[in-house]
Amino acid sequence: MKLAGKNALVTGASRGIGRGIAVALAREGANVAINYRTHPDEAKEVAKEVEGFGRQALLIKADVSEQADVDNMVAETAKTFGSLDLFVSNAAYSDRQLMVDADVEGFKRTVNVTMWGAFWGVRASALQMIKQGKGGAMAVISSPHALMAVPTSMAYNMSKAAIDHMARTAAIELAPHKIRVNIVHPGWIDTPGERKYFTDEQIAESQKALPLGRIGQPAEVATGVAYILSDEAAYMTGSTLTIDGGVLLPWWSNRNGGEL
């Protein structure tokens, strides 16, 4: 088990990628604090899965866009488990509208959760890890949206681009403390968030155009996250792990006339 004896905090862990990560970390030996804001019943299900591996689970309701909530969440995790060794910034929010039509409050909410939420989590976790004096590791779940100007997603695109640079800056600032910070870019993953915008039929048809012919699963992203948090990735910091099924490849250009 790569993470035996470690204590982790995962934000936005009640569903989707966050849920997959929480379960994967427990499978690899870590105790896991499961942050959620809504969906308490699903968060309890995640806790049961974590405990099913013989690990401790801690449920924490908090809004990551609020600094005080995040500071308290980190403190509670360290107090309950005895330390905070691993942090995963996963919580995100996205309203999809053209910039000129966007509801400004929804735009702000996207930035507050997706950008500021990641910053508050990285900062509070860093302060706790520095105080402990034994290093640590963090994973910031970003997105190919940081690189692709996807229309109707300006606030999300902006936020993901910002947290990429935030994570790299944190990596170099925290390196003297033996705290590693890496980024993960999941591609199109089958999550409740995606199904808010696409029907089963739309997903089934659209995924055929992707290089690997399908969308990804949360567990596939979680495996990569468990790796970069482990000592097997001890020489990796400030890097980006892309798990996107080739979505950043020019899949839209089929110039040879054959099937992708």
Rosetta blueprint (number, residue, H / E / L):
1 M L
2 K L
3 L L
4 A L
5 G L
6 K L
7 N E
8 A E
9 L E
10 V E
11 T L
12 G L
13 A L
14 S L
15 R L
16 G H
17 I H
18 G H
19 R H
20 G H
21 I H
22 A H
23 V H
24 A H
25 L H
26 A H
27 R H
28 E L
29 G L
30 A L
31 N E
32 V E
33 A E
34 I E
35 N E
36 Y E
37 R L
38 T L
39 H L
40 P H
41 D H
42 E H
43 A H
44 K H
45 E H
46 V H
47 A H
48 K H
49 E H
50 V H
51 E H
52 G H
53 F L
54 G L
55 R L
56 Q L
57 A E
58 L E
59 L E
60 I E
61 K E
62 A L
63 D L
64 V L
65 S L
66 E L
67 Q H
68 A H
69 D H
70 V H
71 D H
72 N H
73 M H
74 V H
75 A H
76 E H
77 T H
78 A H
79 K H
80 T H
81 F H
82 G L
83 S L
84 L L
85 D L
86 L E
87 F E
88 V E
89 S E
90 N L
91 A L
92 A L
93 Y L
94 S L
95 D L
96 R L
97 Q L
98 L L
99 M H
100 V H
101 D H
102 A L
103 D L
104 V H
105 E H
106 G H
107 F H
108 K H
109 R H
110 T H
111 V H
112 N H
113 V H
114 T H
115 M H
116 W H
117 G H
118 A H
119 F H
120 W H
121 G H
122 V H
123 R H
124 A H
125 S H
126 A H
127 L H
128 Q H
129 M H
130 I H
131 K H
132 Q H
133 G L
134 K L
135 G L
136 G E
137 A E
138 M E
139 A E
140 V E
141 I E
142 S L
143 S L
144 P H
145 H H
146 A H
147 L L
148 M L
149 A L
150 V L
151 P L
152 T L
153 S L
154 M H
155 A H
156 Y H
157 N H
158 M H
159 S H
160 K H
161 A H
162 A H
163 I H
164 D H
165 H H
166 M H
167 A H
168 R H
169 T H
170 A H
171 A H
172 I H
173 E H
174 L H
175 A H
176 P H
177 H H
178 K L
179 I E
180 R E
181 V E
182 N E
183 I E
184 V E
185 H E
186 P E
187 G L
188 W L
189 I E
190 D L
191 T L
192 P H
193 G H
194 E H
195 R H
196 K L
197 Y L
198 F L
199 T L
200 D H
201 E H
202 Q H
203 I H
204 A H
205 E H
206 S H
207 Q H
208 K H
209 A H
210 L L
211 P L
212 L L
213 G L
214 R L
215 I L
216 G E
217 Q L
218 P H
219 A H
220 E H
221 V H
222 A H
223 T H
224 G H
225 V H
226 A H
227 Y H
228 I H
229 L H
230 S L
231 D H
232 E H
233 A H
234 A L
235 Y L
236 M L
237 T L
238 G L
239 S L
240 T E
241 L E
242 T E
243 I E
244 D L
245 G L
246 G L
247 V L
248 L L
249 L L
250 P L
251 W L
252 W L
253 S L
254 N L
255 R L
256 N L
257 G L
258 G L
259 E L
260 L L
